[in-house]
């Protein structure tokens, strides 16, 4: 067994945070056990030391990356950064959409293979469709799948009333896109991508759109640029050819509605639920509204003091409440 002096030294180095000293003493203990003929104990100690070093290294790397991606200076007013654990397995899409995103992820993971054949991975994606259909969470899922930070562009910091200032800030964002590989989300994209021919927004916004078109054309970074809008009809037609993929989102169909509710309430039981009635009642609601209705049914079930069994009546009541709120699309 380890000597008292070694145990004391181990505790001292651990308390002081001296990892180097801690591992050195631990190795001395392992060597001592080997000398005493306790090979099994020595090997187990060595394996634990190696595992501890690996985990400590992983923690330091993660902390360094988190610190690195935090926007500094003027970028702090233009970008918000986060890491996400969302994956596509948690989302409910039509099979066609799921296949398209699987292709994007595969191409991103095989960039070097594609590059060796003179090809580029998809990395500029435009998402459009009604509110609450999953466009924003898609960006989170891409970041989660690819283990990349997610930067959301803050429109309140980007668009200003001073001429020339917004275009300059947009340049800062594209400099960040080039220097730090990540997912960059331009949500509510129609705010800067509006049609120039409409004549409503002149001056600053028109210059911003021209700048965006130029920056997109010149961008050859490794980052993914995701633009999302609820109003694709407002976008300038010149934007579409700057994107590698343009993906449409729709209100969920009957199959998706049932899948959404079942996935959201996976830890609950269902009692006498005729899914045709529930699905029929939920027609016209978005993914987000169906999710909120499911959460409401879950809360009512839990707070009623009963078990975790949800009835058809409870589901339909929660769905009707969403539909009668006046805010659904």
C-alpha positions in Angstrom: 0.0 0.0 0.0 1.0 3.6 -0.4 3.1 5.2 2.3 1.6 7.8 4.5 3.9 10.5 3.1 2.6 9.7 -0.4 -1.0 9.9 0.6 -0.4 13.3 2.3 1.4 14.5 -0.9 -1.5 13.3 -3.0 -4.0 15.2 -0.9 -1.9 18.4 -0.9 -1.4 18.4 -4.6 -5.1 17.7 -5.2 -6.2 20.6 -2.9 -3.7 23.0 -4.5 -4.8 22.0 -8.0 -1.2 20.9 -8.9 -2.2 18.2 -11.4 1.4 17.6 -12.5 2.5 16.8 -9.0 -0.6 14.8 -8.3 0.0 12.5 -11.3 3.7 12.2 -10.5 3.0 11.0 -6.9 0.3 8.7 -8.2 2.7 7.1 -10.6 5.2 6.7 -7.7 2.5 4.8 -5.8 1.8 2.6 -8.9 5.6 1.9 -9.2 5.9 1.1 -5.5 3.0 -1.5 -5.9 4.7 -3.0 -8.9 8.0 -3.4 -6.9 6.0 -5.2 -4.2 4.8 -7.7 -6.8 1.3 -6.3 -6.9 1.1 -6.1 -10.7 -2.7 -6.1 -10.9 -3.0 -3.1 -8.5 -0.2 -1.3 -10.3 -1.8 -1.8 -13.7 -5.2 -0.6 -12.4 -3.6 2.5 -10.9 -1.8 3.3 -14.2 -5.1 2.9 -16.1 -6.9 5.2 -13.8 -4.1 7.8 -14.0 -4.3 7.7 -17.8 -8.0 8.0 -17.8 -7.8 11.0 -15.4 -5.3 12.7 -17.7 -7.5 12.2 -20.7 -10.6 13.6 -19.0 -8.7 16.6 -17.7 -7.3 17.3 -21.2 -10.8 17.1 -22.6 -12.2 19.5 -20.0 -9.4 22.0 -20.7 -9.9 21.8 -24.5 -13.7 22.3 -24.1 -13.2 25.3 -21.8 -10.6 26.8 -24.2 -13.0 26.4 -27.1 -16.0 27.9 -25.1 -13.8 30.9 -24.2 -12.5 31.2 -27.7 -15.9 31.4 -29.4 -17.3 34.2 -27.1 -17.5 37.3 -29.3 -15.3 40.2 -28.2 -15.4 43.9 -28.8 -17.9 45.1 -31.4 -18.7 41.5 -32.4 -20.3 41.0 -28.9 -23.1 43.3 -30.1 -23.5 41.5 -33.4 -23.3 37.8 -32.4 -24.6 35.6 -29.7 -22.8 32.3 -29.2 -23.8 28.9 -27.8 -23.1 25.2 -27.9 -26.1 23.0 -28.4 -26.8 19.3 -27.8 -29.8 19.2 -30.1 -29.7 16.4 -32.8 -31.9 15.5 -35.7 -33.0 12.4 -34.0 -35.0 14.7 -31.6 -36.8 16.5 -34.4 -39.8 15.4 -36.4 -39.4 16.1 -40.1 -40.9 14.8 -43.3 -38.6 12.1 -44.7 -37.6 14.3 -47.6 -36.3 17.1 -45.3 -34.5 14.6 -43.1 -32.7 13.2 -46.1 -31.6 16.6 -47.3 -30.1 17.5 -43.9 -28.5 14.1 -43.7 -26.8 14.9 -47.0 -25.6 18.3 -45.7 -24.1 16.6 -42.6 -22.4 13.9 -44.6 -20.8 16.4 -47.0 -19.6 18.5 -44.1 -18.0 15.4 -42.5 -16.4 14.4 -45.7 -15.1 17.8 -46.9 -11.6 16.5 -47.5 -12.8 13.6 -49.6 -14.9 16.0 -51.7 -12.1 18.5 -52.0 -9.7 15.8 -53.3 -12.1 15.5 -56.3 -12.4 19.3 -56.8 -15.9 19.4 -55.1 -17.2 21.6 -52.3 -19.6 20.6 -49.5 -22.9 22.4 -49.1 -22.6 25.2 -46.6 -24.9 28.0 -47.5 -28.5 27.1 -46.7 -31.8 29.1 -47.0 -34.7 27.9 -44.9 -38.2 29.3 -45.5 -41.7 28.5 -44.3 -44.4 29.5 -41.8 -43.5 30.5 -38.2 -42.9 27.7 -35.8 -42.1 25.0 -38.3 -38.6 24.3 -37.1 -36.3 26.5 -39.1 -34.4 27.9 -36.1 -34.1 24.6 -34.3 -32.7 23.1 -37.5 -29.7 25.4 -37.1 -29.2 24.2 -33.5 -29.4 20.6 -34.7 -26.8 21.2 -37.4 -24.5 22.7 -34.8 -25.2 19.8 -32.4 -24.6 17.1 -35.1 -21.4 18.7 -36.3 -20.1 19.7 -32.8 -19.8 23.3 -33.9 -20.7 26.5 -32.0 -23.8 28.3 -33.1 -23.6 32.0 -33.7 -26.9 33.9 -34.1 -26.7 37.3 -35.8 -28.3 39.9 -33.7 -30.3 42.1 -36.1 -30.8 44.8 -33.4 -27.0 45.3 -33.3 -26.5 44.9 -37.1 -29.1 47.3 -38.5 -28.6 51.0 -37.6 -29.9 54.3 -38.8 -26.5 55.6 -39.8 -25.5 55.3 -43.5 -22.7 52.9 -44.1 -22.5 51.6 -40.6 -24.6 48.5 -41.1 -22.6 47.3 -44.1 -19.4 47.8 -42.1 -20.8 45.6 -39.3 -21.8 43.0 -41.9 -18.2 42.9 -43.0 -17.1 42.2 -39.4 -19.6 39.2 -39.3 -18.2 37.8 -42.5 -14.6 38.2 -41.2 -15.7 36.1 -38.2 -17.3 33.5 -40.6 -13.9 33.2 -42.3 -11.8 33.1 -39.2 -13.9 30.9 -36.9 -15.6 27.8 -38.2 -19.2 27.6 -36.8 -22.8 27.7 -37.8 -23.9 31.3 -38.5 -27.7 31.9 -38.3 -29.3 34.9 -40.0 -32.8 34.6 -38.6 -35.6 36.8 -39.9 -33.5 37.1 -42.9 -36.0 39.2 -44.9 -35.0 42.2 -42.7 -31.8 42.5 -44.7 -32.6 40.5 -47.8 -35.7 42.4 -49.0 -36.4 42.8 -52.7 -34.6 45.9 -54.0 -37.3 46.4 -56.7 -40.1 47.0 -54.2 -38.9 50.5 -53.6 -39.9 50.5 -50.0 -36.5 50.3 -48.4 -34.0 52.6 -50.0 -30.6 53.9 -48.9 -29.2 51.9 -46.0 -31.1 48.6 -46.3 -30.4 48.5 -50.1 -26.7 49.0 -49.4 -26.8 46.3 -46.8 -28.3 43.8 -49.3 -25.8 44.7 -51.9 -23.0 44.2 -49.4 -24.5 40.8 -48.3 -24.6 39.6 -51.9 -21.0 40.6 -52.4 -19.8 39.0 -49.2 -21.7 35.8 -49.9 -20.2 35.7 -53.4 -16.7 36.1 -52.0 -17.1 33.7 -49.0 -15.1 30.5 -49.3 -14.8 29.7 -45.6 -15.5 26.4 -43.9 -18.4 27.8 -41.9 -22.1 27.1 -42.5 -24.3 30.0 -43.2 -28.0 29.5 -42.4 -30.6 32.1 -43.4 -34.2 31.6 -42.2 -37.3 33.6 -43.1 -41.0 33.4 -42.7 -41.5 35.6 -45.8 -39.6 34.1 -48.7 -41.7 36.2 -51.2 -40.1 39.4 -49.8 -36.5 38.2 -50.6 -34.6 39.7 -53.5 -34.3 37.1 -56.3 -30.6 37.6 -56.6 -30.2 36.0 -53.2 -31.3 32.5 -54.2 -28.4 31.6 -56.4 -26.0 32.5 -53.5 -27.3 29.5 -51.6 -26.3 25.9 -52.1 -29.7 24.6 -50.9 -33.1 26.3 -50.5 -35.3 24.3 -48.3 -39.1 24.8 -47.7 -40.8 24.1 -44.4 -44.5 23.4 -44.1 -47.2 23.0 -41.5 -47.0 19.4 -40.2 -49.2 16.8 -41.9 -51.2 14.1 -40.1 -48.3 11.7 -39.8 -46.1 14.4 -38.3 -48.7 15.7 -35.9 -49.0 12.3 -34.3 -45.3 11.7 -34.2 -44.7 15.2 -32.7 -47.2 14.5 -29.8 -45.9 11.0 -29.2 -42.2 12.2 -29.2 -43.0 15.1 -26.9 -44.9 13.0 -24.5 -42.8 9.9 -24.7 -42.6 9.5 -20.9 -46.4 9.5 -20.6 -49.0 6.8 -21.2 -52.1 7.4 -23.4 -55.6 6.2 -22.4 -58.3 5.6 -25.0 -56.8 8.0 -27.5 -58.3 7.9 -31.0 -55.4 9.5 -32.9 -57.6 10.4 -35.9 -59.6 12.7 -33.6 -56.5 14.4 -32.1 -54.8 14.8 -35.4 -57.9 16.2 -37.1 -58.2 18.8 -34.3 -54.6 19.8 -34.6 -54.6 20.4 -38.3 -53.3 23.8 -39.2 -51.1 24.2 -36.1 -47.3 24.6 -36.5 -44.7 22.3 -35.0 -44.1 24.8 -32.2 -47.8 25.1 -31.3 -48.3 21.4 -31.2 -45.3 21.1 -29.0 -46.7 23.8 -26.6 -50.1 22.0 -26.6 -48.4 18.7 -25.7 -46.5 20.4 -22.9 -49.8 21.9 -21.6 -51.5 18.5 -21.6 -48.5 17.1 -19.7 -48.6 19.9 -17.1 -52.3 19.5 -16.5 -51.9 15.7 -16.2 -49.1 16.1 -13.6 -50.7 18.9 -11.6 -54.1 17.1 -11.4 -52.5 14.6 -9.0 -53.2 11.6 -11.1 -50.7 9.3 -12.8 -48.8 10.0 -16.0 -51.7 8.9 -18.2 -53.0 11.4 -20.8 -56.5 11.1 -22.2 -57.8 12.1 -25.6 -60.0 14.7 -23.9 -56.9 16.3 -22.3 -55.0 16.4 -25.5 -57.9 17.9 -27.5 -58.5 20.5 -24.8 -54.9 21.6 -24.9 -55.0 21.7 -28.7 -58.2 23.7 -28.8 -56.7 26.2 -26.3 -53.8 26.8 -28.8 -56.2 27.2 -31.7 -58.5 29.6 -29.8 -55.6 31.8 -28.6 -55.8 33.8 -31.9 -52.0 33.6 -32.4 -51.7 30.4 -34.4 -50.8 30.5 -38.1 
